[in-house]
Amino acid sequence: MKIGDLVRHESGVIGQVFRIDAQYYGSTTAYKISKVERGKCIRPNMVDFIGYTADGIQDRVLVLWEFSDWEYVKSGEVEVLK
């Protein structure tokens, strides 16, 4: 994705990219707990391992939508049209 690309949001709206803020959202790893029963309290000392997050690091993209206004969205929410 680069500035000037046409993108489609998950909702189907089309827009144009005007700005990209690299590595704005998320992280690659997180503290995780492997065995917790439902309804039990979670404490910081229960951390078992450091695992990967589902989405990883995402960019923040400023888009001008076709019939709307400017909006910042996560890079995973839009698809580049070719």
C-alpha positions as CSV (number, residue, x, y, z in Angstrom):
1,M,0.0,0.0,0.0
2,K,1.2,3.5,-0.9
3,I,-0.1,7.0,-0.9
4,G,-2.6,7.6,-3.8
5,D,-3.8,4.0,-3.9
6,L,-7.5,3.2,-4.1
7,V,-8.7,1.1,-1.2
8,R,-12.0,-0.7,-0.3
9,H,-13.1,-0.9,3.4
10,E,-14.6,-4.0,4.9
11,S,-18.0,-2.3,4.6
12,G,-17.6,-1.9,0.8
13,V,-16.9,1.8,0.7
14,I,-14.1,3.0,-1.7
15,G,-11.6,5.7,-0.9
16,Q,-8.1,7.1,-1.6
17,V,-5.0,6.8,0.7
18,F,-3.5,10.2,1.7
19,R,-1.2,9.3,4.6
20,I,0.4,6.2,6.1
21,D,1.7,6.1,9.7
22,A,3.9,3.0,9.8
23,Q,3.7,0.6,12.8
24,Y,1.1,2.6,14.7
25,Y,-1.1,-0.1,16.2
26,G,-0.4,-3.4,18.0
27,S,2.6,-5.4,18.9
28,T,4.1,-8.7,17.8
29,T,4.2,-10.4,21.2
30,A,2.2,-10.4,24.4
31,Y,2.3,-12.0,27.9
32,K,-0.1,-15.0,27.9
33,I,-1.6,-17.4,30.4
34,S,-2.1,-21.0,29.2
35,K,-4.5,-22.4,31.8
36,V,-7.2,-20.3,33.4
37,E,-10.6,-21.7,34.3
38,R,-13.6,-19.8,33.3
39,G,-14.7,-17.2,35.9
40,K,-11.4,-17.2,37.8
41,C,-9.4,-14.2,38.6
42,I,-6.3,-13.5,36.5
43,R,-3.2,-12.1,38.3
44,P,0.1,-10.8,36.7
45,N,2.1,-13.6,38.4
46,M,0.2,-16.2,36.4
47,V,1.9,-15.5,33.1
48,D,3.3,-18.7,31.6
49,F,4.8,-17.6,28.3
50,I,5.3,-14.9,25.7
51,G,3.4,-15.6,22.5
52,Y,2.6,-14.0,19.2
53,T,-0.4,-11.7,18.8
54,A,-3.1,-12.5,16.2
55,D,-2.8,-9.3,14.1
56,G,0.7,-8.2,14.8
57,I,1.8,-4.6,14.1
58,Q,-0.5,-2.6,11.7
59,D,-0.2,0.7,10.0
60,R,-2.6,3.6,10.5
61,V,-3.9,4.9,7.1
62,L,-5.7,8.2,6.5
63,V,-8.3,7.7,3.8
64,L,-10.7,10.1,2.0
65,W,-13.9,8.1,1.4
66,E,-15.9,8.6,-1.8
67,F,-19.1,10.0,-0.2
68,S,-17.8,10.8,3.3
69,D,-15.0,12.5,5.1
70,W,-11.5,11.8,6.2
71,E,-10.9,8.8,8.5
72,Y,-8.0,6.9,10.0
73,V,-8.3,3.1,9.7
74,K,-6.1,0.2,10.5
75,S,-4.3,-1.3,7.5
76,G,-5.9,-4.6,8.0
77,E,-9.4,-3.1,7.6
78,V,-8.8,-2.0,4.0
79,E,-8.0,-3.8,0.7
80,V,-5.9,-2.2,-2.1
81,L,-7.7,-2.2,-5.4
82,K,-5.6,-2.9,-8.5
